[in-house]
């Protein structure tokens, strides 16, 4: 079910479909349904304008401030390096972040050792859904072939290291709980991206490249 959610536009992710998904997972994730639905309602505010822009552009920019997705109009008037706390560019596999976002320190390049394709996809997806709970049971389709709870735990550890976090209390990756209701170990922890900061994800737009058959997707 969650794999279906990964493949649909955020605008189409209705509350009913979310409840259907959560009902098939675990009680601890079900506790977050109302909060997640509210996040999805916020995304809908700018969905139509964003969808039109994305059809015409070869690059998609997805930006958030305090858990709300920014419109393309607002994004076009922003100095990205001055505004965002995290900038992830999946086209070049580069990640820049502020070591201390509360003090608005300068953006620095992250060391991306051990961050391959599947971990980059997980990071991008989590940054595109700040404030939403993630654990092995609802992120497994983005993991590599070794799909175990420990796979996601290791991924979180690698991403935490990239952000130079000492623990999972923030500022970027936050642990919400110690178990997912299915496992007895802490390998089933629930995590989220801090929704109070500013994020920008830049990636190729597959719709654009499919529409322009003479252009190959990079």
Secondary structure, DSSP 8 states (H G I E B T S, - for coil): -HHHHHTS-GGG--HHHHHHHHHTS-HHHHTTHHHHHHHHHHHHTTHHHHHHHHHH-SEEEEEEETTEE--HHHHHTS-HHHH-SEEEETTTTEEEEETTGGGT--EEE---TT--HHHHHHHHHHHTTTT--B-HHHHGGGS-S--SHHHHHHHHHHHHHHTT-SSSBSSSEEEEES--SS-SSGGG-EEEE-TTSEEEEEEE-HHHHHHSTTS---
